[in-house]
Amino acid sequence: MTKSQKHFDNFVNRIDNSSEGSVSVMGNTNHRILKAVKYVSLIVLICGIFTFLFGLFGTHSTLVPISIGMMTGAIFIFIIGTFFVVTEEVLKNQ
């Protein structure tokens, strides 16, 4: 197992432990950032899905490309935020 795989496994284990209600080993800031990224991306994704359905089945067909952009943006927000937290964790452990 390489060093980066060990860091990633350690990070995943810390996230799993913190979701069970135990004291988080991960820094409080990283946990807050991860929770914020999760909720923001979820809200944007839900708005994008509802806008897509409204544009697809309603009379406002111009909303479909906007909603696809919203859903893609939500995914990018989640991926970038997760990579940000992982990068901070790896740099802190070095």
Secondary structure as UniProt FT lines:
FT   HELIX           3..19
FT   TURN            20..21
FT   HELIX           28..57
FT   TURN            61..62
FT   HELIX           63..93
//
